[in-house]
């Protein structure tokens, strides 16, 4: 058990000073260096963070999305809110940074940051020059500079296709957005589309005519891509479709409903994210749930670990996803 006495011995400061700091005594007057040394010593020894009543560190969330993009993608809004919640639970003071802020000046004043959005390599190199500790969520173009936390959508894409194949489907389509490369500013294939193509090719079932992907991950884009699919394929639609996100899937369902193409009778859908809206659309979406809470907790833990135990190597954590079965697709082993 880590005691105040042990922290005092290892940090070199009196038990009274250690106790007053960890118990949040606002009248305690110590230097920032002393405060940092005591807190880092306590955490390094394994002292329970929940017992520390003072702010441990000041960190930043670099939110590299426009307000419109955030509103269009519920997932990123949930992620930002959840990060703020877990920072508070961990006694971390958090500052939100957007494109409009003086990002480098702010990063100089914090102990670390968590990045959400689309960053180019040069941006991350500049961040590194002023702030050594950082975690990038989702796509990290510089994994040698900062830790990475992301859902394992590659594995989930393969799992979705396996579920379709187990049910006997061979005509399988894909609807998704594109990855906008922040370095070239060009649209590229999203990783889910890449894995979809690879997996279907190995089964000798890839049909390029069944793939419709471009633009942003929005409801409107999902609607337009599906209209394009309907107009192009007419009566030759696939039997099942893997949709890259719930946001896109809402637009997919709107377009299918308008054309009296019933789900799941005519074709079945599997999506990704499990946003709140997934259970309220018609039919409710079968989707892989990305655990936003776990992403936020893991990101905070990894950042604190970097701050307390600086290291020269970076880490990448891939988080699994859970299939939530609703009416748009029922797996073979759950079908009546």
C-alpha positions as CSV (number, residue, x, y, z in Angstrom):
1,X,0.0,0.0,0.0
2,X,1.3,3.4,-1.0
3,X,1.3,5.8,2.0
4,X,1.9,9.5,2.5
5,X,5.0,8.6,4.3
6,X,6.3,6.6,1.4
7,X,5.6,9.4,-1.1
8,X,7.3,11.8,1.3
9,X,10.4,9.6,1.4
10,X,10.7,9.2,-2.3
11,X,9.9,12.8,-3.2
12,X,12.1,14.4,-0.6
13,X,9.3,16.6,0.8
14,X,7.7,16.6,4.2
15,X,4.6,14.4,5.0
16,X,2.7,17.6,5.9
17,X,3.4,19.1,2.5
18,X,2.6,15.9,0.6
19,X,-0.6,15.4,2.6
20,X,-1.8,19.0,2.2
21,X,-1.2,18.9,-1.6
22,X,-2.8,15.6,-2.2
23,X,-5.8,16.6,-0.1
24,X,-6.4,19.8,-2.2
25,X,-5.3,22.4,0.4
26,X,-5.7,25.6,-1.5
27,X,-3.7,27.6,1.1
28,X,-0.6,25.5,0.4
29,X,2.1,27.7,-1.2
30,X,4.6,25.6,-3.2
31,X,6.4,26.0,-6.5
32,X,5.1,24.4,-9.7
33,X,8.2,22.2,-9.7
34,X,7.6,20.9,-6.2
35,X,3.9,20.3,-6.9
36,X,4.9,18.3,-10.1
37,X,7.5,16.3,-8.3
38,X,5.2,15.2,-5.5
39,X,2.3,14.3,-7.8
40,X,4.5,12.4,-10.2
41,X,6.1,10.5,-7.4
42,X,2.7,9.6,-6.0
43,X,1.5,8.3,-9.4
44,X,4.8,6.5,-10.2
45,X,4.5,4.6,-6.9
46,X,0.9,3.6,-7.7
47,X,-1.0,5.9,-5.4
48,X,-4.7,5.8,-6.1
49,X,-5.5,8.7,-8.4
50,X,-9.1,9.0,-7.1
51,X,-7.7,9.9,-3.6
52,X,-5.8,12.9,-5.0
53,X,-8.0,16.0,-4.5
54,X,-5.9,18.5,-6.4
55,X,-5.6,19.0,-10.1
56,X,-2.9,16.5,-11.4
57,X,-2.1,18.1,-14.7
58,X,-3.4,20.5,-17.3
59,X,-3.9,18.9,-20.6
60,X,-5.4,19.9,-24.0
61,X,-7.9,18.3,-26.4
62,X,-6.9,19.5,-29.9
63,X,-10.2,19.2,-31.7
64,X,-9.3,19.5,-35.4
65,X,-12.9,19.5,-36.7
66,X,-15.1,22.4,-37.7
67,X,-18.3,22.9,-35.8
68,X,-20.3,21.8,-38.8
69,X,-18.3,18.6,-39.2
70,X,-18.8,17.8,-35.5
71,X,-22.6,18.3,-35.8
72,X,-22.6,16.0,-38.8
73,X,-20.7,13.2,-37.1
74,X,-22.3,12.3,-33.7
75,X,-19.4,10.0,-32.9
76,X,-16.9,12.8,-32.7
77,X,-19.2,15.0,-30.5
78,X,-19.7,12.1,-28.1
79,X,-16.0,11.5,-28.0
80,X,-15.2,15.1,-27.1
81,X,-17.8,15.1,-24.4
82,X,-16.6,11.8,-22.9
83,X,-13.0,12.9,-22.9
84,X,-13.9,16.0,-20.9
85,X,-15.8,13.7,-18.4
86,X,-12.9,11.3,-17.9
87,X,-10.4,14.2,-17.6
88,X,-12.5,15.6,-14.7
89,X,-12.8,12.1,-13.1
90,X,-9.0,11.9,-13.2
91,X,-8.5,15.4,-11.7
92,X,-7.1,16.7,-14.9
93,X,-7.7,20.3,-16.0
94,X,-8.7,20.3,-19.7
95,X,-8.6,23.0,-22.3
96,X,-10.2,22.6,-25.7
97,X,-8.2,23.8,-28.7
98,X,-9.7,24.4,-32.2
99,X,-8.4,25.8,-35.5
100,X,-9.1,29.3,-34.3
101,X,-6.8,29.1,-31.3
102,X,-3.0,29.8,-30.9
103,X,-2.4,26.1,-30.7
104,X,1.4,26.1,-30.2
105,X,1.3,28.7,-27.5
106,X,-1.3,26.7,-25.6
107,X,0.5,23.4,-26.0
108,X,3.6,25.0,-24.5
109,X,1.6,25.5,-21.3
110,X,0.1,22.0,-20.9
111,X,1.6,18.6,-19.9
112,X,0.1,16.8,-22.9
113,X,-2.7,16.7,-25.4
114,X,-5.2,14.4,-27.1
115,X,-5.8,15.0,-30.8
116,X,-9.2,14.4,-32.5
117,X,-9.6,15.0,-36.2
118,X,-7.4,15.2,-39.3
119,X,-3.8,16.2,-38.8
120,X,-1.0,16.4,-41.4
121,X,2.6,15.4,-40.6
122,X,3.9,18.9,-40.4
123,X,1.3,19.9,-37.9
124,X,2.2,17.0,-35.6
125,X,5.9,17.8,-35.9
126,X,5.2,21.3,-34.8
127,X,3.2,20.0,-31.9
128,X,6.0,17.7,-30.9
129,X,8.5,20.6,-30.8
130,X,6.5,22.2,-27.9
131,X,4.7,19.3,-26.3
132,X,6.3,15.8,-26.0
133,X,3.3,13.9,-24.7
134,X,0.3,13.2,-26.9
135,X,-2.3,10.7,-28.0
136,X,-3.9,10.8,-31.5
137,X,-7.3,9.2,-31.9
138,X,-8.3,7.4,-35.1
139,X,-5.8,8.3,-37.9
140,X,-2.3,9.2,-36.9
141,X,0.1,10.1,-39.8
142,X,3.1,10.2,-37.4
143,X,2.8,7.1,-35.1
144,X,6.5,7.4,-34.3
145,X,5.8,10.8,-32.6
146,X,2.7,10.2,-30.6
147,X,0.6,7.3,-29.2
148,X,-2.4,6.1,-31.1
149,X,-5.8,4.9,-29.9
150,X,-8.4,3.7,-32.4
151,X,-11.2,1.2,-32.9
152,X,-10.1,-1.8,-34.9
153,X,-12.4,-1.1,-37.9
154,X,-10.3,-3.3,-40.2
155,X,-11.1,-6.4,-38.1
156,X,-14.7,-5.4,-37.9
157,X,-15.0,-5.0,-41.7
158,X,-13.8,-8.6,-42.0
159,X,-16.2,-9.7,-39.3
160,X,-19.1,-8.0,-41.0
161,X,-18.3,-9.8,-44.3
162,X,-18.0,-13.1,-42.5
163,X,-21.5,-12.7,-41.1
164,X,-22.9,-12.0,-44.6
165,X,-21.0,-14.9,-46.1
166,X,-22.2,-17.3,-43.2
167,X,-25.8,-16.4,-44.2
168,X,-25.1,-17.4,-47.8
169,X,-24.8,-13.9,-49.4
170,X,-22.3,-13.5,-52.2
171,X,-23.5,-10.3,-53.8
172,X,-22.3,-7.9,-51.2
173,X,-22.0,-4.1,-51.5
174,X,-20.2,-1.3,-49.7
175,X,-21.3,2.3,-49.1
176,X,-18.9,4.7,-47.3
177,X,-17.0,8.0,-47.3
178,X,-13.5,8.8,-48.4
179,X,-10.4,9.5,-46.4
180,X,-9.2,13.1,-47.1
181,X,-5.5,12.9,-46.8
182,X,-4.4,16.0,-44.8
183,X,-1.0,16.0,-46.5
184,X,-2.1,15.9,-50.1
185,X,-5.7,17.2,-49.6
186,X,-6.8,14.4,-52.0
187,X,-9.6,11.9,-51.3
188,X,-8.3,8.3,-50.9
189,X,-10.0,5.0,-50.1
190,X,-11.0,4.8,-46.4
191,X,-9.4,1.8,-44.6
192,X,-12.8,0.1,-44.4
193,X,-13.1,0.1,-48.2
194,X,-9.6,-1.1,-48.6
195,X,-10.2,-4.1,-46.3
196,X,-13.6,-4.8,-47.9
197,X,-11.9,-5.0,-51.3
198,X,-9.1,-7.2,-50.0
199,X,-11.5,-9.6,-48.2
200,X,-13.9,-9.9,-51.1
201,X,-11.0,-10.5,-53.5
202,X,-9.7,-13.4,-51.5
203,X,-13.2,-14.9,-51.8
204,X,-13.2,-14.2,-55.5
205,X,-16.5,-12.2,-54.9
206,X,-15.4,-8.6,-55.4
207,X,-17.7,-6.7,-57.7
208,X,-16.7,-3.1,-58.2
209,X,-20.2,-2.2,-59.4
210,X,-21.4,-2.8,-55.8
211,X,-19.0,-0.2,-54.3
212,X,-20.1,3.4,-53.8
213,X,-17.8,5.6,-51.8
214,X,-16.9,9.3,-51.8
215,X,-17.0,12.4,-49.8
216,X,-17.7,13.0,-46.1
217,X,-19.3,10.6,-43.6
218,X,-22.7,12.5,-43.5
219,X,-26.4,11.6,-43.8
220,X,-26.6,13.5,-47.1
221,X,-23.7,11.7,-48.6
222,X,-25.1,8.3,-47.6
223,X,-28.4,9.3,-49.3
224,X,-26.7,10.5,-52.5
225,X,-24.5,7.4,-52.8
226,X,-27.5,5.1,-52.4
227,X,-29.5,7.0,-55.0
228,X,-26.5,6.6,-57.3
229,X,-26.4,2.8,-56.5
230,X,-30.1,2.5,-57.2
231,X,-30.0,4.4,-60.5
232,X,-26.9,2.5,-61.6
233,X,-27.8,-1.0,-60.6
234,X,-31.6,-0.8,-60.9
235,X,-32.9,-4.3,-60.3
236,X,-29.4,-5.7,-59.8
237,X,-28.8,-4.4,-56.3
238,X,-26.6,-6.5,-53.9
239,X,-28.1,-8.9,-51.4
240,X,-26.3,-7.2,-48.4
241,X,-24.5,-3.9,-47.9
242,X,-21.7,-3.1,-45.4
243,X,-22.1,0.7,-44.5
244,X,-19.0,2.5,-43.1
245,X,-20.8,4.4,-40.4
246,X,-24.3,4.9,-38.8
247,X,-24.4,8.5,-40.0
248,X,-24.1,7.3,-43.6
249,X,-26.5,4.5,-43.0
250,X,-29.3,6.9,-42.0
251,X,-29.0,8.4,-45.5
252,X,-28.9,4.9,-47.0
253,X,-32.1,3.9,-45.3
254,X,-33.8,7.2,-46.4
255,X,-33.0,6.5,-50.1
256,X,-34.0,2.9,-49.9
257,X,-37.3,3.7,-48.2
258,X,-38.1,6.3,-50.9
259,X,-37.7,3.7,-53.6
260,X,-39.7,1.0,-51.7
261,X,-36.6,-1.2,-51.3
262,X,-37.3,-2.9,-48.0
263,X,-34.7,-3.8,-45.4
264,X,-34.2,-6.6,-44.4
265,X,-36.6,-8.3,-46.9
266,X,-34.9,-7.2,-50.1
267,X,-31.4,-6.6,-48.7
268,X,-29.7,-6.5,-45.3
269,X,-27.4,-3.9,-43.8
270,X,-24.6,-3.8,-41.2
271,X,-23.1,-0.5,-40.1
272,X,-20.5,0.8,-37.6
273,X,-20.6,3.1,-34.5
274,X,-23.9,2.4,-32.7
275,X,-24.9,6.1,-32.5
276,X,-28.0,6.8,-30.5
277,X,-30.0,7.3,-33.7
278,X,-29.2,3.7,-34.8
279,X,-32.0,2.2,-32.7
280,X,-34.6,4.8,-33.8
281,X,-34.4,4.6,-37.6
282,X,-36.6,2.3,-39.6
283,X,-35.6,-0.5,-39.5
284,X,-33.3,-0.2,-36.5
285,X,-29.7,-0.7,-37.5
286,X,-27.6,-3.7,-36.7
287,X,-24.2,-2.1,-36.1
288,X,-20.8,-2.6,-34.4
289,X,-20.7,-0.5,-31.3
290,X,-17.6,1.6,-30.9
291,X,-17.1,2.0,-27.1
292,X,-16.6,5.7,-26.9
293,X,-16.2,5.5,-23.1
294,X,-13.4,3.0,-23.4
295,X,-11.6,5.1,-26.1
296,X,-11.7,8.1,-23.8
297,X,-10.5,6.2,-20.7
298,X,-7.7,4.5,-22.6
299,X,-6.6,7.8,-24.1
300,X,-6.5,9.6,-20.7
301,X,-4.6,6.6,-19.2
302,X,-2.1,6.5,-22.0
303,X,-1.5,10.3,-21.8
304,X,-1.0,10.2,-18.0
305,X,1.4,7.3,-18.4
306,X,3.5,9.3,-20.8
307,X,3.5,12.3,-18.5
308,X,4.5,10.3,-15.4
309,X,6.8,7.8,-17.2
310,X,8.3,9.5,-20.2
311,X,9.4,7.0,-22.9
312,X,11.2,7.1,-26.2
313,X,8.8,4.7,-27.9
314,X,5.2,5.1,-28.8
315,X,2.2,2.8,-28.4
316,X,-0.8,1.9,-30.6
317,X,-3.9,0.5,-29.0
318,X,-6.6,-1.1,-31.2
319,X,-10.0,-1.5,-29.4
320,X,-12.5,-4.1,-30.4
321,X,-16.2,-3.5,-31.3
322,X,-19.3,-5.3,-30.2
323,X,-22.1,-6.4,-32.6
324,X,-25.5,-5.0,-31.6
325,X,-28.1,-7.0,-33.5
326,X,-31.3,-5.2,-34.6
327,X,-33.6,-5.6,-37.5
328,X,-31.5,-4.5,-40.5
329,X,-29.5,-7.8,-40.2
330,X,-29.8,-10.9,-38.1
331,X,-26.9,-13.3,-38.0
332,X,-27.4,-16.9,-39.2
333,X,-27.1,-18.3,-35.6
334,X,-29.7,-15.9,-34.3
335,X,-32.2,-16.2,-37.1
336,X,-35.5,-18.0,-36.5
